[in-house]
Amino acid sequence: MTTVAQPPIVLPTIPVMRPWLGDEEASAAAEAVASGWVAQGPRVRAFEEDFARRVGTTDAVAVSSCTTALHLALHMVGAGPGDEVVVPSFSFIATANAARHVGARPVFADVDLRTGTLTTTTVEQALTPRTRAVIVVHQAGVPADTRPLYELLEPRGIAVVEDAACAIGSTLYDRPVGAGVDLAAFSFHPRKLVTTGEGGMLITRRSEWAARARRLREHGMSVSATDRHATGIVTPERYLEPGFNFRMTDVQAAIGGVQLTRLPAMVARRRVLADRYRRLLVDLPELRVVADPPWGTTNYQSCWVLLPADSPVERDVLLERLARAGISARRGIMAAHLEPACRDLPPARLPATERLSRDSLILPLFHQMTEVEQDRVVTALHEGLVP
């Protein structure tokens, strides 16, 4: 009898992230389109109010991305040519680019090896008489210990801007990240928990800064299009200072409003999955899974693991093995100071940043992930670490 060779079983690829989007978001977007108001309008304002309540701040200003939110934040504190802005290299390059966008020079500081966030020691080493601001990143949803940083910087007149791109739903000192701070920026990119496709939010407790940010995002216009239509104002608007086109659309905001209602369930589910990863990987004690710091809780926007320094399998080799097994893992957070775009900046000695960036990887984690899928990831990880 002739045996017919059977094709190999090909399992579907498990993505590193999958946004939780459903019929509610589609209906909200369709309603915005049907309303005829698709640019920045009443839905943006409603989204801002919902977001401000969610994070415990006075004002939220919706913008086109987290990068533009950081740009506006640095603009608000007066950073510009001749100034320096201290940033972690262990962050997406947009953090450093925000300083360049206002004409300032980014200065890289190292991070704590366990949390991936700035510390008073690493920041103080990077300060100079030209330091105008420090951007503190709540990296991958892990909250930075900001209290000692404010105590270090505020007496020196150095502004603090919190890059909370990944941190919606994380907590710091038993409050939401961003609660009560002068300036913080959030992202709604699809890799984040709450997404609007693209988009960002600048939050502040200072009403005068919020009013200025709303003008600046719309070319410096004295009266927004929304207010003109709502109040019937016929007086021509004025342009009070050079501004930008950093607006969010009502279609995006409609989606974001629905996404915010999903946030508690998303955070809870991601924390369950991350804890399960930790339990399933307990037989690999040298493999460290990111965890809550003593001062807060993470939303597990990314579940990154750190390989031991003497790992028998290099990180990039492991990523290739996982890909062949249908697991879409990713390298860990980048080290921006090693990128060609930063070659014009003074060299920096950042051992923790380089270790984390070289030896970490991000495992798949998303709200809809099943235990069967997670078991596949864990099995592939065990097999991939065999020399």
N, C-alpha and C positions, 0 to 999 in steps of 0.2 A: 504494500500500500504506500502510495506517495504521500509524504508529509508536506503540507503546504506551510511555508514559513509565515508566521503571523507578524504583522507590523508591530513595532514596539508601541507600548502605551505611552502616550504623551500627555502628561498632566498639565492643566492650565497654569499659566504663570500667576504667582501670587504677587500683587503689586506692593510696593513699599508704602503706598498711601492711596486711599480711595475716598473722595469727598462723599459725605452723606447728604445726598440730594434726592428729593422725591417730588411727588405730584404737587405738594404744597408750594414748593419753590417755583415750579413751572406755572402754576395758576397765578401766583403773585406777580411773576414777570409778565405774564399775558395781560393781567389787569392793568399793569403800568403801561404797556404798549397800547392797549385799547383806550386808555384815558387820554391819549394824545400828548401827554407830558412825559417825555422819555429822557430829557436832560435833567440837570440838577433841579429838584423841585420839592414838593411837599413830602414825598416819601423819603428823601434824603434827610429832611428835618426830623421826621418821625424816627428814622433809624438812629440818628444822632442822640435823640432823647432816650431811646431804649438802651442804647449802648452806655450812655452816661450813668443811667440808673444801675445797669448791670455791674459796672466796675467801681461805682461809688465815687464819682467825680461830679464837678459842677457843670462842665461843658465838654462836649465832644464835637469835633469838626471833621466831617467826612471829606476825604481827599482821594486822589487817583491811585495812590500806593503808599506803602509804609515808607518808601524812600522819600517821597515828596513830603510826608508827615515829618520825617527827620529833618529834611531841608528847611521846612517852615519853622520847626522848633529851634534850630540853630540861628535862623534869621531873627526869631523873636528875642534871643538872648544877645544879639549883636555880634555874633561871630562873623569874621570876615578876613580879608587879606591882612597878613601879618600876624594873625592869631594861630594858635595851635589848639587842636581838639584831641584829647586822649581817647582812644578807642581800643577795644580788644581786637587783635588780629584773628582770634578764634571766633569768627562770625562771617556771615555772608558779606561779600565785598561791598554791598550797598551801605553798610555802616560806615566804612571808611570813605566811600564816595560822597556821602552826605556832607562831610567836612569840606571836600573839594568843591562841591556845588556852591558853597557860599564863599569860596576863595580862601578858606583856611587850610592849614596843613594837618593831616592826620598824624598822630604820634601813637605808635603801638605799645600796648602794655600787655604783660603776660596774665594768665588766668590760673585759678586754682585747679589742680589736677583732678580733683574729685567732682567738682561742680561745673567746671568749664566757664566760670564767671570771674569778673574782676574782684580784686581784694584791695584793701587800703595799702598794703605793702607794695603790690605791683603798680597801683596807680601813683603812689607817692614817688616812686622811682622814675616815673615818666613826666612829672610836672616840671615846668619851667616858668620863668616870669611871663612868657607869652601864652600860657594856657588860659583859654577863655572858657572852655567847657569840657566836660567828660561825658561820653555816651556809655551808659551802663547797660549791657545786654543781658536780658533774662534768657539765656541760651537754650534753645530747643524746649522751652517751657520751664526750665529749672530756674527758680527765682534767685536773683543775686541778693546777697546780704547788703542792702542799701543803707541801712541806718548808720553804720560806721563810716560809710563813704560820704554821706551828707555831713556828718560831724567833722570829717576831714576837710571837705571842700567848701562848705558854706562860709565859714569864718574867713576864708581866703578870697571870697568873692568869685568863686568859680562855679559856673552853672552846671547843674546835673540834668541830663536828658536821658530818660529811660527808653531803651529800645526793647519794647515788649512785643515785637513782631510775632513771636511764637507763643506768647504767654497768656492769651485770653483763657480764663478758667483756672489759671494757677493762683496760688495764694501766697501772701507774704505777711508775716506777723498776724495771722488769722484774718486778713482782709484780702480782697481781690488785688492782684497786681495792678498797679495804677491808681489805687484809691488814695485820694488826698495829695497827689504829687503835683508839682508845678507843670511838668511836661512829660508826656509819654506817648509813644507811637506804636500802633498795632497794624498788623497786616491781614488782608483777606485773600491772599493768594490760595490757590487750590490745595497746597500742601499744608495749610493751616486748618485748625478745627472749624472755625467760622469762615466761610468763603463767599465772596461775591464775584468770583472769576478773577478779577484784579480789584485793587482798592486798598484803602488804608484809613486810619482814624488817628487824629491828633487829639489828645485829651489834656485838659488843664483845669486847675481850680481857680484860675484868675480870669474873671469875666472880660477884662479889658484885652487880654491876650487872645481869648476866643473870638472876640469881635474883630480884632485885627486880622487873625488868621482867616476868618471867613471872607474878609475883603481881599486879602492877598491871594487866596486860592482862585479868585475870580477877577484877576487883572487889576486888583486894587480898587474895585468898583464900590462907590459909596452906598448904593442900594442894589440888592440882589434882584435878579429877575423874578424870583419867587415872591419877594416882598412887593415888587411893583405890581404884579398881577393880583396878589391877595388884597392889596389896599387900594388899588386903582390910582396909584401915584402917577402923575403925568409930568412932573418936573424931571428934566433930564438928569441922569446920574452923573456924578463926577468921579474922576480917577485920582485918588488922594495920594498915592505913591506907586512906584513901579511894582507890579504884581506878577502873578503867574497864572497859568491855566492848569490848575490842579483839581478840577472838579470831579465828583462822582456822579453817575447818572441815576435817575429814579429807578430804572430797571435793576441796576445793581443793588440799590438800597432795598428794593422790594424783596429781593432774594435774601439779603442780609438780615432783614427783619425776621424772616422765617427761621433762618439759621440760628439766630440768637435763642429762639425757643428750644432748640435742640441741644444747646450747650451743656446743661447739667447732665443729660443722659450720655452725651459724648464723653465728657470728662470721666464720669463714673465707669463707663465701659472700658475706656482706655487704661484706666488705673487697674481694673481687674485683669486685663490682658497682660499688662506689664508685670504685675505680681505673679501671674502664671508663668511668664517667661522666666522670672527669677527662680521659681520653684523647679521648673523643668531643666534649668541649667545649673542646678546646685551641685551636680557632680563635676562641673568645670569651675572649681573655685577660683582659678586664676583668671577667669573671664568675668570682668566686672560690668554689671548692668547698672545703668544710671538710676539714681534713687532720689527720694526727697532729701533736701538738706534740713538741718535742725530748725531753720527759721521759716520754713514754708512747705508748700506742696507743689508738685509739678503736674501739669495736665498731660504729660507724655505726648506732646506734639511730635516728638521723635523719641523712639526707644533705641538709644545708642549703647553699644557695648564696647568696652576697651579690652583689646587683646593684651596679654602679658608682653613685657619688653622682649622676652626671650621666646616668643611664640614660635613653635616649629613650622608654622605656616604663615607667610606674610599676608597682610590684610588684602592686598590686591589679588593675590592668588586665591584666597578664600572667597572673595567676591566673584571671581570667575567660576569657581566650583559651585557656588550657590546659584549663579545664573544658569549653569548647565542643568541644575536640578529644578529649574523653574521658579526660583526664588529671586525676586527683584529687590535685593538689598542695595544699599548705597554707601559710598565712602562717608566717613564722619564729617563733621564741620570743617570747612576749609581753613587754612592758615593764609589770610589775605596778604601778609607781608612777603610771602614766597611767590605771589603771582606776578607775571610780567607787568601788569598795570601799576604795580607799586615799586618797580625797580628804581624809580627816581627818588624814593624816600630814603632817609638814612637807615642803614642796616640796624636791625634790632635783635637782641639776644632773648629768645622766648622759648626756653626749653619745654615748659609744660604745654604750650600751644603746639609746638612741633610734634611732641610725643602724642598728644591727643589726636591731632590731625592725621598723623601717619598710621596710627594703630587702632583707630576706632572705625566702626561701621554702624549703619542704621538698619535695624531689622524692620520687616513689615509690621505695621500696626495701624488698624483703622477700625471704625465703629462696627462695621458689618463682618469683621473677621470671625471665622468659626474656629472652634477648638481643633477640628480636623486640619484646617489650614495652618494653625499655629503649630500643631504637632509635626506637620511636614517641614516647617521652617526649622524647628528644633532638631529633627532627625538629620536634615541636610547640614545643619551647623556642626553637629557632632561628627558626621562623616567627613565634612570638609576640613576639620581640624586634624585629621589623621595625617601624619607626615607622609 
